[in-house]
């Protein structure tokens, strides 16, 4: 039972009591049992207390023997104040509602909306336009030019050598592709010849030559000019024989035509115009080895590399230089045996191989060199006799 309910019950009881009292007041008396009066009389031991109580109530005795107590106005006033709220009444306790605990939200993801069977077109961001690779003066991209040049030069050198960074072939290819300002295109008439001379330069350690070395910076005009000024070589001995050749004294691997590099001259006319006719060095400190790619200089007539420091063997490909008139490799460090292809150079008039480290014997096929007029091969390590066919040369 709540406090408000209890207070309500008390008020109802008081209301009933008030009604009884009011009725008694109307009749003038309120009946009480005798014992109650006697008890109150026994509760006081002195007469003064009895009189005080008698002052407040007038007690009458009716013939039936019941005591009648007259209710005074003070009692009626007491109960009236109580009922009218002038006396404190217990305040009902208010129960405050507890805050409700929020219901847990659904942890499941919201349902995926069904795709619209007829979606409206959306404006997708446009892709940036693809940039086409730049086209060079060859009408190719850089990758296309490189690929085609490699394919073409693979017929000149073993392609595996291009993958060896330090090989003369790889160095010459790199120069052709990325350093040579001449910027030759695939299929150009001078591509193979220029590449071949590049391989010759790197194979004979051209950077260590006495002069006509390549520029230190292929992209610097000053470096190129300085390298050209430092080169004074020319085809000395061949100049009198081939006075009309194209020749010069520029540094090797410079942007100029390879026919103007020091120690080189080319045909100036005819079917072989622009082709190498002479390569002539004497005491220019050539080292390294003679590359097999020299066979590509098939129109060359003078090939003189005197008083250098070349080692290795004479490559068999030398036999493809069928136009040779002079072959002079004296005072070097060539070793090994003489290649049999050497005896197929039937136009050869001078063969000078003295002061090297050559081995083996002198073949009887030397008799095939019917035009030979000068032959020198002393100071080597040859064995055996002099073939009698040599004597048959007119």
VMD Tcl script that draws the C-alpha trace (Angstrom):
set ca {
  {0.00 0.00 0.00}
  {1.41 3.38 -0.96}
  {1.80 6.43 1.22}
  {-0.92 8.28 -0.71}
  {-3.32 5.40 -0.18}
  {-2.60 5.38 3.58}
  {-3.16 9.13 3.83}
  {-6.44 8.74 1.99}
  {-7.61 6.06 4.43}
  {-6.74 8.28 7.39}
  {-8.72 11.15 5.92}
  {-11.73 8.89 5.38}
  {-11.56 7.67 8.99}
  {-11.30 11.23 10.25}
  {-14.24 12.20 8.10}
  {-16.32 9.45 9.70}
  {-15.20 10.52 13.15}
  {-16.05 14.09 12.34}
  {-19.51 13.00 11.28}
  {-20.03 11.16 14.58}
  {-18.80 14.12 16.56}
  {-21.00 16.48 14.60}
  {-24.01 14.25 15.31}
  {-23.17 14.18 18.98}
  {-22.88 17.91 19.01}
  {-26.27 18.08 17.44}
  {-27.75 15.94 20.26}
  {-25.50 17.43 22.89}
  {-23.82 14.23 24.13}
  {-21.46 11.48 23.19}
  {-21.83 8.06 24.79}
  {-18.75 6.40 26.23}
  {-18.43 3.29 28.38}
  {-18.27 3.67 32.16}
  {-14.95 2.01 32.42}
  {-13.37 4.67 30.33}
  {-14.44 7.43 32.71}
  {-13.35 5.40 35.70}
  {-10.05 4.74 34.10}
  {-9.44 8.38 33.52}
  {-10.46 9.05 37.12}
  {-8.03 6.41 38.36}
  {-5.25 7.86 36.20}
  {-5.20 11.00 38.34}
  {-4.34 10.86 42.06}
  {-5.32 14.34 43.00}
  {-8.52 16.17 42.91}
  {-7.17 19.08 40.93}
  {-6.63 16.90 37.93}
  {-10.17 15.55 38.22}
  {-11.59 19.03 38.29}
  {-9.54 20.03 35.23}
  {-10.99 17.17 33.31}
  {-14.52 18.03 34.56}
  {-14.09 21.57 33.34}
  {-13.53 20.34 29.83}
  {-16.38 17.81 29.82}
  {-19.73 17.92 31.43}
  {-20.68 14.45 32.56}
  {-24.35 13.58 33.13}
  {-25.85 10.39 34.42}
  {-28.99 9.20 32.76}
  {-31.38 6.80 34.41}
  {-29.97 3.88 32.42}
  {-26.71 4.33 34.32}
  {-24.61 5.40 31.35}
  {-22.26 8.34 31.57}
  {-22.70 10.98 28.91}
  {-19.79 13.19 28.09}
  {-20.50 16.50 26.52}
  {-18.03 17.35 23.73}
  {-16.63 20.82 24.13}
  {-16.07 23.28 21.32}
  {-12.25 22.87 21.61}
  {-12.44 19.26 20.41}
  {-14.67 20.11 17.54}
  {-12.24 22.87 16.53}
  {-9.32 20.37 16.71}
  {-10.95 17.96 14.35}
  {-12.14 20.70 12.07}
  {-8.61 22.07 11.66}
  {-7.36 18.60 10.98}
  {-9.90 17.95 8.29}
  {-9.39 21.38 6.69}
  {-5.62 20.88 6.35}
  {-4.41 23.33 8.95}
  {-2.53 20.51 10.64}
  {0.32 18.73 8.89}
  {-0.68 15.83 6.76}
  {1.86 13.20 5.63}
  {3.16 14.07 2.20}
  {2.78 11.22 -0.20}
  {6.06 9.89 -1.53}
  {6.50 10.51 -5.21}
  {8.18 7.68 -7.09}
  {10.24 9.13 -9.85}
  {10.18 7.16 -13.03}
  {13.53 5.54 -13.87}
  {14.98 6.51 -17.21}
  {14.23 3.83 -19.69}
  {17.18 1.87 -21.09}
  {17.44 2.49 -24.82}
  {16.70 -0.50 -26.85}
  {19.75 -1.96 -28.59}
  {20.04 -1.00 -32.19}
  {20.04 -3.65 -34.81}
  {23.68 -4.54 -35.58}
  {22.80 -6.09 -38.89}
  {23.64 -4.01 -41.97}
  {20.76 -2.40 -43.74}
  {19.33 -4.45 -46.56}
  {20.98 -3.92 -49.89}
  {18.63 -2.18 -52.26}
  {17.80 -4.12 -55.31}
  {19.44 -2.81 -58.45}
  {17.25 -0.88 -60.72}
  {16.53 -2.88 -63.81}
  {16.65 0.35 -65.81}
  {19.34 2.42 -64.13}
  {19.81 5.96 -65.23}
  {23.13 6.61 -66.98}
  {25.76 8.07 -64.70}
  {28.49 10.47 -65.71}
  {31.65 8.45 -65.09}
  {34.89 10.39 -64.84}
  {36.59 10.33 -68.18}
  {40.05 8.78 -68.41}
  {42.88 11.11 -69.26}
  {43.87 10.79 -72.88}
  {46.70 8.35 -73.45}
  {49.91 10.06 -74.43}
  {51.43 8.59 -77.53}
  {55.18 7.95 -77.39}
  {57.09 10.70 -79.16}
  {58.12 10.02 -82.73}
  {61.76 10.72 -83.57}
  {63.35 11.77 -86.82}
  {63.29 8.14 -87.96}
  {59.49 8.16 -87.78}
  {59.67 5.65 -84.93}
  {59.36 5.65 -81.20}
  {62.57 5.22 -79.24}
  {61.63 1.64 -78.39}
  {60.91 0.82 -82.04}
  {64.17 2.36 -83.21}
  {66.15 0.46 -80.59}
  {64.46 -2.85 -81.35}
  {65.01 -2.56 -85.10}
  {68.64 -1.50 -84.77}
  {69.37 -4.41 -82.45}
  {67.75 -6.80 -84.92}
  {69.89 -5.40 -87.72}
  {73.15 -5.48 -85.77}
  {72.47 -9.00 -84.51}
  {73.52 -10.10 -87.99}
  {76.91 -8.48 -87.35}
  {77.62 -9.53 -83.74}
  {76.40 -12.33 -81.55}
  {73.32 -10.91 -79.85}
  {74.39 -12.43 -76.53}
  {77.29 -9.97 -76.49}
  {74.83 -7.10 -76.29}
  {73.81 -8.32 -72.84}
  {77.39 -8.18 -71.57}
  {77.73 -4.62 -70.32}
  {81.52 -4.46 -70.65}
  {81.81 -6.11 -74.05}
  {82.97 -3.91 -76.97}
  {79.79 -4.89 -78.81}
  {77.53 -3.73 -75.96}
  {79.45 -0.48 -75.61}
  {79.28 0.23 -79.32}
  {75.54 -0.52 -79.37}
  {74.94 1.81 -76.44}
  {76.87 4.53 -78.23}
  {74.87 4.06 -81.45}
  {71.53 4.07 -79.63}
  {71.94 6.75 -77.01}
  {75.16 8.74 -77.37}
  {75.96 9.24 -81.03}
  {74.65 12.62 -82.16}
  {74.48 11.35 -85.73}
  {71.35 9.45 -84.62}
  {71.26 6.88 -87.41}
  {68.01 5.16 -88.23}
  {67.47 1.44 -88.80}
  {68.46 0.48 -92.32}
  {70.69 3.54 -92.79}
  {73.49 2.89 -95.27}
  {76.23 3.75 -92.81}
  {74.77 2.04 -89.70}
  {76.70 -1.24 -89.87}
  {79.96 0.47 -90.85}
  {79.69 3.04 -88.05}
  {78.85 0.33 -85.53}
  {81.78 -1.80 -86.73}
  {84.24 1.05 -86.23}
  {82.71 1.60 -82.79}
  {83.36 -2.04 -81.90}
  {86.93 -1.68 -83.20}
  {87.44 1.43 -81.02}
  {86.24 -0.25 -77.81}
  {87.93 -3.56 -78.60}
  {91.34 -1.89 -79.05}
  {90.82 0.26 -75.92}
  {90.39 3.49 -77.84}
  {90.12 5.60 -74.70}
  {93.79 4.73 -74.06}
  {95.06 5.60 -77.53}
  {97.73 8.23 -77.83}
  {95.36 10.47 -79.76}
  {92.05 10.69 -81.59}
  {90.21 9.40 -78.52}
  {86.45 9.82 -78.32}
  {85.04 12.97 -76.66}
  {84.67 12.79 -72.92}
  {81.09 14.08 -73.18}
  {79.20 13.14 -76.34}
  {76.54 15.79 -75.69}
  {78.95 18.67 -75.14}
  {80.00 20.71 -78.15}
  {83.01 21.96 -76.23}
  {84.12 18.42 -75.39}
  {83.68 17.35 -79.02}
  {85.59 20.36 -80.29}
  {88.44 19.73 -77.87}
  {88.66 16.07 -78.88}
  {88.77 16.97 -82.57}
  {91.53 19.49 -81.95}
  {93.60 16.88 -80.13}
  {93.51 14.48 -83.10}
  {96.23 15.00 -85.72}
  {96.37 11.56 -87.34}
  {95.56 10.98 -90.95}
  {96.08 8.20 -93.46}
  {99.67 9.15 -94.07}
  {100.91 6.36 -96.31}
  {97.63 5.83 -98.14}
  {97.15 9.48 -98.98}
  {99.54 9.33 -101.92}
  {97.99 6.14 -103.20}
  {94.33 7.23 -102.76}
  {94.46 11.01 -103.01}
  {90.75 11.37 -103.72}
  {89.53 9.60 -100.62}
  {87.34 11.29 -98.06}
  {89.50 11.79 -94.99}
  {89.94 14.01 -91.98}
  {91.44 14.17 -88.51}
  {88.44 14.25 -86.20}
  {88.16 12.32 -82.98}
  {86.73 8.82 -83.12}
  {83.05 8.47 -82.20}
  {82.55 12.18 -82.78}
  {79.27 13.21 -84.51}
  {81.08 13.78 -87.81}
  {81.06 11.23 -90.61}
  {83.26 8.26 -89.68}
  {85.17 8.79 -92.90}
  {86.66 11.94 -91.36}
  {87.94 10.27 -88.18}
  {91.71 10.28 -87.78}
  {93.39 7.29 -89.45}
  {90.34 6.50 -91.67}
  {89.57 7.32 -95.30}
  {86.66 6.32 -97.55}
  {85.88 6.00 -101.21}
  {84.66 9.24 -102.65}
  {82.94 7.87 -105.73}
  {81.72 4.74 -107.46}
  {79.68 1.93 -106.03}
  {81.73 1.97 -102.84}
  {81.36 5.70 -102.20}
  {81.26 6.35 -98.50}
  {82.67 2.95 -97.67}
  {85.88 2.60 -95.62}
  {88.94 2.23 -97.82}
  {91.77 2.70 -95.30}
  {92.35 2.20 -91.57}
  {95.89 3.17 -90.71}
  {97.51 3.55 -87.29}
  {101.16 3.54 -86.41}
  {102.44 3.87 -82.87}
  {99.05 4.96 -81.51}
  {99.19 2.45 -78.66}
  {96.34 0.23 -79.76}
  {95.74 -2.54 -77.24}
  {93.10 -5.15 -76.63}
  {92.21 -7.49 -79.46}
  {91.20 -7.32 -83.08}
  {87.40 -7.94 -83.27}
  {85.89 -10.29 -85.80}
  {83.42 -7.56 -86.85}
  {86.14 -5.98 -89.04}
  {84.98 -8.35 -91.78}
  {82.12 -5.87 -92.35}
  {84.68 -3.45 -93.84}
  {84.70 -5.62 -96.90}
  {85.77 -2.83 -99.33}
  {88.83 -1.89 -97.28}
  {92.11 -2.02 -99.18}
  {94.63 -0.80 -96.59}
  {94.60 -2.17 -93.07}
  {97.71 -1.09 -91.17}
  {97.97 -1.33 -87.35}
  {101.70 -1.04 -86.83}
  {103.70 -0.79 -83.65}
  {100.85 -1.10 -81.19}
  {100.11 -3.45 -78.34}
  {97.29 -5.65 -79.66}
  {97.12 -9.19 -78.36}
  {94.96 -12.18 -79.10}
  {94.72 -13.99 -82.39}
  {94.13 -12.85 -85.93}
  {90.40 -13.55 -86.38}
  {89.40 -15.98 -89.11}
  {86.94 -13.38 -90.41}
  {89.94 -11.50 -91.80}
  {89.65 -13.73 -94.85}
  {86.43 -11.91 -95.87}
  {88.37 -8.71 -96.62}
  {88.81 -9.79 -100.21}
  {89.69 -6.28 -101.40}
  {92.77 -6.01 -99.18}
  {95.95 -4.95 -100.86}
  {97.96 -4.31 -97.68}
  {97.80 -6.02 -94.29}
  {100.37 -4.75 -91.79}
  {100.21 -5.87 -88.14}
  {103.90 -5.83 -87.27}
  {105.28 -5.04 -83.85}
  {102.27 -6.11 -81.81}
  {101.58 -9.02 -79.46}
  {99.47 -11.20 -81.71}
  {99.54 -14.87 -80.84}
  {98.14 -18.16 -82.01}
  {98.40 -19.69 -85.44}
  {97.80 -18.03 -88.76}
  {94.18 -18.55 -89.84}
  {93.78 -20.55 -93.03}
  {91.36 -17.89 -94.31}
  {94.37 -15.59 -94.62}
  {95.45 -17.46 -97.77}
  {92.21 -16.59 -99.52}
  {93.16 -12.90 -99.83}
  {94.24 -13.30 -103.39}
  {94.50 -9.56 -104.05}
  {96.99 -9.07 -101.23}
  {100.29 -7.47 -102.26}
  {101.88 -6.81 -98.88}
  {101.68 -9.04 -95.80}
  {103.68 -7.79 -92.83}
  {103.39 -9.80 -89.58}
  {106.87 -9.63 -88.15}
  {107.63 -9.14 -84.45}
  {104.61 -10.82 -82.89}
  {104.06 -14.04 -80.94}
  {102.65 -16.15 -83.74}
  {102.92 -19.95 -83.59}
  {102.56 -22.94 -85.90}
  {103.79 -23.46 -89.40}
  {103.57 -21.62 -92.66}
  {100.94 -23.26 -94.83}
  {101.61 -24.28 -98.39}
  {98.41 -22.40 -99.28}
  {100.46 -19.26 -99.28}
  {100.96 -20.10 -102.92}
  {97.37 -18.81 -103.52}
  {98.56 -15.25 -102.98}
  {99.56 -14.75 -106.59}
  {99.73 -10.91 -106.24}
  {101.95 -10.94 -103.16}
  {105.05 -8.72 -103.55}
  {106.14 -8.14 -99.98}
  {106.03 -10.77 -97.23}
  {107.57 -10.34 -93.77}
  {106.98 -12.73 -90.85}
  {110.25 -12.85 -88.91}
  {110.61 -12.66 -85.15}
  {107.72 -14.99 -84.34}
  {107.57 -18.55 -82.99}
  {106.83 -20.38 -86.21}
  {108.24 -23.83 -86.80}
  {108.73 -26.04 -89.83}
  {110.14 -25.20 -93.24}
  {109.39 -22.65 -95.89}
  {106.82 -24.12 -98.25}
  {108.07 -24.42 -101.82}
  {104.76 -22.92 -103.08}
  {106.03 -19.59 -101.91}
  {108.66 -19.82 -104.59}
  {106.00 -20.26 -107.25}
  {104.61 -16.79 -106.77}
  {105.75 -14.71 -109.80}
}
mol new
graphics top color blue
foreach p $ca { graphics top sphere $p radius 0.5 }
foreach p [lrange $ca 0 end-1] q [lrange $ca 1 end] { graphics top cylinder $p $q radius 0.2 }
display resetview
